[in-house]
């Protein structure tokens, strides 16, 4: 699983028939400090996320399972909306 922020939407009137009914969102992956990492990706929304929301997304086969479209050409799916994150930096820096 990965974290990201939803930065846009995609509307495709012509697409693979297995994607019909899927909401497509542009998601920017983030690191632990909420800084962008890599290029934005198109994700299938399974939880009703919106623009500006921090989300949890998954990639690969688990994304198809999350969208309940096992045979669809889905590479990434949003599986959760983040309410809060607690990071204990002292644990990361223990020697």
ZITA-V983735 format. One record per residue. RES is the residue in one small letter. SS is DSSP state (a for helix, b for strand, c for the rest). OMEGA is omega as a letter, one per 40 degrees, with the letter a starting at -180 (none if undefined). D_FIRST is the distance of its C-alpha to the first C-alpha in whole Angstrom. Layout:
res=RES ss=SS omega=OMEGA d_first=D_FIRST
res=RES ss=SS omega=OMEGA d_first=D_FIRST
//
This chain:
res=x ss=c omega=a d_first=0
res=x ss=b omega=i d_first=4
res=x ss=b omega=i d_first=7
res=x ss=b omega=i d_first=10
res=x ss=b omega=i d_first=14
res=x ss=b omega=a d_first=15
res=x ss=b omega=a d_first=18
res=x ss=b omega=i d_first=20
res=x ss=b omega=i d_first=21
res=x ss=b omega=i d_first=22
res=x ss=c omega=i d_first=25
res=x ss=c omega=a d_first=26
res=x ss=c omega=i d_first=29
res=x ss=c omega=a d_first=29
res=x ss=c omega=i d_first=26
res=x ss=c omega=a d_first=25
res=x ss=a omega=i d_first=27
res=x ss=a omega=i d_first=23
res=x ss=a omega=i d_first=22
res=x ss=c omega=a d_first=25
res=x ss=c omega=i d_first=24
res=x ss=c omega=i d_first=20
res=x ss=b omega=a d_first=19
res=x ss=b omega=a d_first=18
res=x ss=b omega=i d_first=17
res=x ss=b omega=a d_first=16
res=x ss=b omega=i d_first=13
res=x ss=b omega=i d_first=14
res=x ss=b omega=a d_first=11
res=x ss=b omega=i d_first=12
res=x ss=c omega=a d_first=12
res=x ss=c omega=i d_first=13
res=x ss=c omega=a d_first=16
res=x ss=c omega=i d_first=15
res=x ss=c omega=a d_first=17
res=x ss=b omega=i d_first=16
res=x ss=c omega=i d_first=14
res=x ss=c omega=a d_first=15
res=x ss=c omega=i d_first=17
res=x ss=c omega=i d_first=16
res=x ss=b omega=i d_first=14
res=x ss=b omega=a d_first=15
res=x ss=b omega=i d_first=13
res=x ss=b omega=a d_first=14
res=x ss=b omega=i d_first=14
res=x ss=c omega=a d_first=14
res=x ss=c omega=i d_first=15
res=x ss=c omega=a d_first=18
res=x ss=c omega=i d_first=16
res=x ss=c omega=a d_first=19
res=x ss=c omega=i d_first=20
res=x ss=c omega=a d_first=19
res=x ss=c omega=i d_first=16
res=x ss=b omega=a d_first=13
res=x ss=b omega=i d_first=10
res=x ss=b omega=i d_first=6
res=x ss=b omega=i d_first=6
res=x ss=b omega=a d_first=5
res=x ss=b omega=i d_first=7
res=x ss=c omega=a d_first=10
res=x ss=a omega=a d_first=12
res=x ss=a omega=i d_first=9
res=x ss=a omega=i d_first=10
res=x ss=a omega=i d_first=13
res=x ss=a omega=a d_first=13
res=x ss=a omega=i d_first=12
res=x ss=c omega=a d_first=15
res=x ss=c omega=i d_first=17
res=x ss=c omega=a d_first=18
res=x ss=c omega=a d_first=18
res=x ss=c omega=a d_first=21
res=x ss=c omega=i d_first=20
res=x ss=c omega=a d_first=19
res=x ss=c omega=i d_first=15
res=x ss=c omega=a d_first=13
res=x ss=b omega=i d_first=10
res=x ss=b omega=i d_first=10
res=x ss=b omega=a d_first=10
res=x ss=b omega=i d_first=9
res=x ss=b omega=i d_first=10
res=x ss=b omega=a d_first=12
res=x ss=c omega=i d_first=12
res=x ss=c omega=a d_first=16
res=x ss=c omega=i d_first=16
res=x ss=c omega=i d_first=14
res=x ss=c omega=i d_first=17
res=x ss=c omega=a d_first=16
res=x ss=c omega=a d_first=19
res=x ss=a omega=i d_first=20
res=x ss=a omega=i d_first=23
res=x ss=a omega=i d_first=21
res=x ss=a omega=a d_first=19
res=x ss=c omega=i d_first=23
res=x ss=c omega=i d_first=25
res=x ss=c omega=none d_first=27
//
